[in-house]
Amino acid sequence: EYSIGQRPDTYTWYGEHDYNKDPSSLVGGIMACSTQDFVTWKNEGVMLNFANLTDMVDGSSNTLRAEKPKVLYNNSTQKYVMWMIIDNGTRELGMAGVAVSDYHSGPFEFVRSFYPDGNQ
């Protein structure tokens, strides 16, 4: 999954990238690339590494992953806000996560994870 964020002159494409398909040892992160013409793309690198994710609900020590990132610009805080799904390798958690950055090209700082409706 991916999302495309738009600035006045640049579009940024965000998506997750897993380096290892073993659910017990997920390594990867949210990556991004940007373009001004949809022909030439620039690799913006890692926006948020999976190692920076935490389960703030029950303090689980499981390895976590982020999926389906969506990035918006918040005019009030003047920050880019990334919403994402936070899950473990076996996809049993289904939490939401939030990260913020001063720049569209990151890095994003993980803020917290939570169950969107307050329940598991």
C-alpha positions in Angstrom: 0.0 0.0 0.0 1.1 3.5 -0.6 -0.1 7.1 -0.5 0.9 10.2 -2.5 1.2 13.5 -0.7 1.2 16.7 -2.7 3.1 19.9 -2.1 2.8 22.8 -4.5 5.6 21.6 -6.8 6.3 18.1 -5.6 4.4 14.8 -5.2 5.7 12.3 -2.6 4.9 8.6 -2.7 5.0 6.8 0.7 5.0 3.0 1.1 6.2 0.2 3.4 9.1 -1.9 2.5 9.9 -5.2 4.3 13.4 -6.5 4.1 12.6 -9.9 5.6 9.5 -12.0 5.2 10.0 -13.9 8.5 7.2 -12.6 10.8 9.4 -13.0 13.9 12.1 -10.7 12.6 10.6 -7.9 10.6 13.1 -5.5 9.3 12.0 -2.5 7.2 10.4 0.8 7.2 8.2 3.4 5.5 10.1 4.6 2.4 9.4 7.5 0.1 10.2 8.9 -3.3 9.2 12.2 -4.9 8.7 13.7 -8.3 7.7 16.9 -10.0 6.8 15.5 -13.4 5.9 11.8 -12.8 8.7 10.8 -15.1 11.8 11.5 -13.0 11.7 10.2 -9.4 14.0 10.9 -6.4 14.5 8.2 -3.7 13.9 10.1 -0.4 15.0 7.1 1.7 13.6 5.7 4.9 10.9 7.9 6.5 10.3 5.7 9.6 12.2 2.6 10.5 10.1 -0.4 11.9 12.6 -0.5 14.8 11.2 2.8 16.1 7.6 1.5 16.5 6.3 0.7 19.9 3.0 -0.9 21.2 1.8 1.7 23.7 -1.4 -0.2 24.5 -0.1 -3.2 26.4 3.7 -2.8 26.0 4.1 -5.8 23.8 7.7 -6.6 22.9 6.7 -8.2 19.6 8.4 -7.0 16.5 6.1 -4.4 14.9 5.5 -3.2 11.3 3.8 -0.2 9.7 1.4 -0.6 6.8 -0.6 1.7 4.5 1.0 5.1 5.4 -1.0 8.2 4.7 0.6 11.6 5.1 -1.1 14.9 5.5 0.1 18.4 6.3 -1.3 20.0 9.4 -1.5 23.8 9.0 -2.0 24.4 12.7 1.2 22.6 13.8 3.0 23.1 10.5 4.0 19.4 10.6 3.6 16.5 8.3 1.5 13.8 10.0 1.7 10.2 9.0 -1.2 7.9 9.9 -0.6 4.1 9.5 -1.6 0.6 10.6 0.6 -0.8 13.3 0.7 -4.6 13.5 2.9 -7.5 14.5 4.2 -10.1 12.0 1.2 -12.3 12.3 -1.2 -9.4 11.9 -3.0 -9.9 15.2 -3.0 -6.3 16.6 -4.6 -4.0 14.0 -3.6 -0.8 15.8 -3.4 2.7 14.3 -0.1 4.7 14.6 0.9 8.4 14.2 4.3 9.9 13.4 5.2 13.5 12.6 7.9 15.4 10.7 8.9 19.0 9.9 9.6 17.9 6.3 7.7 15.8 3.7 11.0 13.9 3.2 11.2 12.9 6.9 12.5 11.7 9.1 9.3 11.0 10.9 9.2 10.7 14.7 6.9 8.0 15.9 4.4 9.5 18.4 2.2 6.6 19.5 0.1 3.5 18.6 -3.5 2.9 19.7 -6.7 1.0 18.9 -8.8 3.4 16.9 -12.0 2.6 18.7 -10.4 2.1 22.1 -10.8 -1.7 21.9 -8.9 -4.6 20.4 
